[in-house]
Amino acid sequence: MSDVHTPSTVEEKEPVQTGPTKGVRTPSGLRLDVRLTILIGVLVALCVVGYALNPESFLGESNISIMLRLAAAIGVVSVGMTFVIISGGIDLSVGSIVALASVWMTTLATQSYGPFVMVICALAVGLGTGLVNGVLIAYGKVVPFIATLAMYASARGLAERLSGRQTQGVSEQGFLDFFRGDFLGVPMLIWMLALVFAVGWVVLNRTTFGRRTFAVGGNAEAARLAGINVKWHTAMVYGIAGLCCGIAAIMVVARTTSGASTNGMFYELDAIAAVVIGGTLLSGGRGTLIGTLIGVLIFTVVNSIFTQNNLDTATQNIAKGVIIVAAVLLQAASARTRKTART
């Protein structure tokens, strides 16, 4: 079963798709299956390269656990980013929201109320800032790039003001015991990623909200004429992205045992890259959470290979940029091929 939707536009005059498409029945689904197969092949090839360079440690249990825990937070953020991009938007503020939520939940005042309040605080800050983005975009008619760029700056600045540019350690042991622990031998952070991914997949592919997200991204005006409240839906999509950032903040704080205004740095780049690599169109209307998850794992493996071979951060960022450009070019070529096939 493929989690891809390709809603029709008014110009194409095709019936609106209302459910997920089976790859074995439609050309678009087949293209998705091929794309996912290629992504899996790239991931396997990278693992082979990593093993060849470091046969003693790369595929060891310790390194795999480290890679998955590092991928967990950015993976959760990427789930929210997938919703946003499928709906035809973009969110440049996710890293700053993670920083703000991590700082707010680790203030002495918040920690004094215990781990439950810390978690609620992070979720509330993430959801609230996400909804601010959504309201500005949907009802204030601010371009997504500008609205989220403003939040990128203001949320990071507020995090610096709250923390005094100091790292805030976690003194609540109950929080650390739970979120840094294991369940059935698997780290809790990985369980959290799996749960968020599963819920996101169900919402995106098995609910009316998910179908409307694809419809809004495919053609917002056609969606409005079909009776969808596009403004409300857009605001909720950004709220989901913010909520995912709040969850990611909890995971970052648990992994680092601290909250800081520098948390979530470059998360927006990593999340957008993972979503694009996974096959979600930047123009909206089509995408897949499975592809996004594979994209996250690809970048995690690349980072691990570079780190184990003592390559600097600059080289890693150059490689990420090249991969992003290659993915966008591949999308453009695929779009041209589909357009040619129709004509």
Secondary structure, DSSP 8 states (H G I E B T S, - for coil): ---------TTTT-----S---TTT-HHHHHHHHHHHHHHHHHHHHHHHHHHH-TTTTTSHHHHHHHHHHHHHHHHHHHHHHHHHHTT---S-HHHHHHHHHHHHTSHHHHTT-HHHHHHHHHHHHHHHHHHHHHHHHTS---HHHHHHHHHHHHHHHHHHHHTT--EE---HHHHHHHTSEETTEEHHHHHHHHHHHHHHHHHHHSHHHHHHHHHHH-HHHHHHTT--HHHHHHHHHHHHHHHHHHHHHHHHHHHSEE-TTTTTTHHHHHHHHHHHTT--TTSS---HHHHHHHHHHHHHHHHHHHHTT--HHHHHHHHHHHHHHHHHHHHHHHHHHHHHH-
